[in-house]
Amino acid sequence: ETISKGPSKGFADIVEYITEGPGGREVEYIPFKKFHPRSRTINAKKAPTYNEYTIVLRRVWVQQKHGSFPIRHELEIQSETLCAALRKMIVNCYQNIDLQSFPMKIMSPFCELFFYRHEIEALANDKTQTEDLRREMKLLHDFIRDNGHLSSIVKDYEKNIKEGRVMGDILWTIYPPNSLVVLKQGAIEECWICRNVSFMQTRTGASYWNVTGLRIGFDGVRPGLASQTYSIPMSGMQLCKISELDLIPIDHCKNWDETAASLLRRSLKLRSVLGDDLLGFRAQSYTGAAWDQDFRSYGLHHRFSSLLTIRQITGRFMVDFWQYIANHRRYYCTLEEFKKKPKKAKSKLPRGFYHAESDSDAEDVDAYELKAHSDPLQTEESGEETTSDKEDLVHLSKEVAETFHIKKEDVELLYPALVPGFGLGEKKWMWLRSDELQDVEWNTNAFGFLRLEHMTKGLIESLVKGHESGSVSFDDVIAGKGQGLIFLLHGEPGLGKTLTAGELSTAVDRVEERLNNIFELTKRWNAVSLLDEADVLLCKRNSAEMDRNAVVAVFLRKLEYFQGVLFLTTNRKEDFDDAFKSRIHVTITYPALSPDAQSAIWRNLINKNKLQTDDSWTDEVFSELGNLGLNGRTIKNLLRTAVAYGRAEAGRLSARHALAMIKTELSESSEDNHSLTQTEKVRAAQRKRALAALERIIGAGIGFIKQES
């Protein structure tokens, strides 16, 4: 490429004075040393253009009815040779800065010159370069040294940075473009790529810095870079200790090695849970802080207080970014395409920034948004975006490293601090800390402890596994109907119906919406759904309850097209609407527990919880405990209270502690013998004999318990 001969003169400092009046806009160019803003009139002589100068510092003023004021300062570089050298040198610049146009314009406070001042000085003294380029580069170096605004910024920066401090009005100097910064805000810790620093003002005159960064995000389709903003109150000329800021450059971050190691562990965890495309899901155990929403803005007046109103929660969650976005249409995450439309520059700024009238309709005025032209990430030849056809984290990592000139391994530091998870206990979506996610330790023995006939348990397990494998192809006459597997578990309370499956939801409000959501989650996660106390939704229809009839009709229709595995539990099978009977594939009755089964439950609970017991727990005691006619839930509750009683008294669990709790519980349930059926009276007599036998075996020592008559 042939570069034409450059301008013949060096540096010019001028005022571009704009007068707006009834006749339109008129412009006058005045040497800065001769400029007096008051009582100016346009010179009738032809205005000079200053095109013959290599560098022109253009101070733009506007005169209106109510006065004159500066609106911007810009350095215009009119040498093609110097522009080409600067484009090659300045590889990192803030968002929306254009270095490709000619003449090149750099806006005050001349951030690009500040961050590359050493390279400019080195090139000005590099004797391997042409004399013209060294001369023009020296003009730029002299401008950095002599310009009052820029030279004072450099002086104050270099004076304080060695002590880890910076003045509040030049806070932008510690955030070079494309550098890595760490946000430490309460429980939130993230690493961002710094893309922009803006000086902002509110209507009331409060000033603050907005630092915009990029970290990995997900929009429901693909992973990418999401924009985050942190607001820092403007502290004027006060010195700030950099390491005490909430947004810290990694060069000033204490214990950076530990922080980086933690961020790398986060990336490994999230990729194992969500996959390389973030479209996956996995059940996780979680104990820690949880939020109802995600955050994109932090700090001053950005709902910062909500960061403090967190919940502490413990439970199992299904972590699933894709499903969360599918269920929350209002959630949005716009990924950066590395190409943005230009933004208008406004400039009510600290040192090096100049006054502009604020937009009266805007809540906040962007007082330092570097003037936008075109995207520096856009290729000069094609003008197309730097994008990849691949949409996974591996290719994103390569693309980000190349685009923002960071190490590929540093991209692994950019994963989000929060991810969405569906609480299997609360049936609610929450935002969880990525670092606290743990793999679930599944209790594979729970089904084995269920006191149910071996053949029945084997049947349930085989049917569920067969349905999940999809090995049986069997469709209805109407495609899509009847492809689910529906169990009905019925029996008395406390016999283990709910233990057979894991609870998912019992909500009855907004029935159709909730059922759609539940069945959608069941299908995506290949889960087993449980509708506990199903008689609430499946009871017989009658002409007097039209709302209840509508609920039953909705559920019937949803069951027709349900394709997963569903367990229904009930204590009142006889109350089911007849239409449901043909939709249930397997009906399993839970009989009352036999004495041997009850004894086994007592033993299993004591052994499973590794309780410290004395030698009073003999085979004879367990045998008589099995004759009390109790269900599994009651046995568990009695044993829990007996453990607390034993710890308070002696530390070890004795059979007499259990007997005390049993007698207390059963004395209340036996006060109204007249309302019992004949079967219940026989059971009560058997329980009374078992209690007498237990007292004889265990002995006295519980006289404070009310004796049964």
C-alpha angles and dihedrals in degrees: 000000000000116000117207122233112283130238117296097226134058126223131354128186109200143162118230101207116197121194118195118199144139090288093055132254125333126187130206126184114214131177106251093235090059096044121117112170097202121090095356122170127188114265110238092215119096108277116237116243099207090216090140093068124094093214127021123188101208116198106191117207129179126205118204135162094281097045145290128286140166116260102181147348119217135175111223116201110201100177115097090202092055092044091053092050092049093050089054092046103043103065095156123052137153123275116289096012113142119211096159099073124092125255090034114228123202116190126222130294080040096223093176091057091047095052093044099037093116093050090049091052092047093051091047088058097039106115092194088072125081119273092242093053093047090049093050093044089052089055087057092046091050090051091054090049098043106033106103098221098043097039092052090050091052092046095050093043095052092043094056107026093077088062092047094253137119135187114251096235093058097039090132090072092075092054107067114187114272092011120134119253130182123222114209108180114154108294091351119095121169140156119226139184105239109235106163145004118203131184110222138188132194125218089261091057098254110148130210143158122246113207113193121200140170129232134163115289141163129229099190093268108053143351119262144135118304124198119241128183132207121191120210121191113244110249097187114215094346120122117246125203103231097210090057095056118104090231108051131182106237090240088066098037114118114231091008092165091059092045092049091049090052092049091050091052088052092055091051092048096049093046090051091049101039103022130231092298095044088233095111133089140206139179113252137182114233138188118173146055120345134187134199093225143025124250130232098163127048136184131018116040092337096117087278091158089067088065087064096046095075130146127231110224140172125195148083120301135186104226107210123151095182096052092046091057091045090055097042109055092175092061112097134179115180111200119216113250090195088250126091135178116250118269125212114253120237122179124197094141152150123250111349094012125100138219122268131171112263125236104254092207095054122091092212128021117224095224097176113035107144108239110270125222113146138333116281087207090063113101114248094223104046104019089218127135121265097245137142131222088222116086106190132100094257094061092036089057092053093046094048093048092052096043099047097031096239130133116273091235089056090064086068088067093063102077118127123264093221133048130178121253134178111230109228089200101043095031088224137118115244136173110243135192108260092215093060098054114118132184112257116255098219118213098227091176097060094090089048092058091056108111098225132124110283094232092052092051090049091050093053093048094047095047093050093047091046092051093048092051091054089220093138114072107196123145137180123249084258109058115248097020126115097013097126131091113230125188127191115205114189134172143100121316120281098025097117104266093135092044089061090073135014115260116248109166144347098178117135101176116098086013100185095044092046093046091050089052095045095047091046091053091046092054096044095046094039085234134159113242124211125199104195120205088012093180087081090071101024103049121131117281121238136178094248097062109053095165091053090047090054091052091051091048092051092050092048090054093048092050090056092064100031110124102186138072117283130183120199120195127195143160091203110053091161091066094062119116110252092237091068096057092074091050096055113090101188128024117195123188119209107211123205112281116266120232090255091051092050091049090050091052091054090050095044094050093050093046096042093053092044091229120187106240136175126231094271091092098092129163088255091056092050090048093054092044086060090058094061093088095231128154124233096259092052091048091052093049093047092049092049093055091043090055091053090048092049094049092051093050109033112344097243125083113245128189088241089063089056091046091052091054092044093052091048092050097042095044088063094047094049099052094094104052094154094071094054123111120234091260091050091049090054089049091049091052090050090049091051091053090048091051091050090050092050091051090051093049098042097037135215127316101104100081093136088072114094109252120230115245 
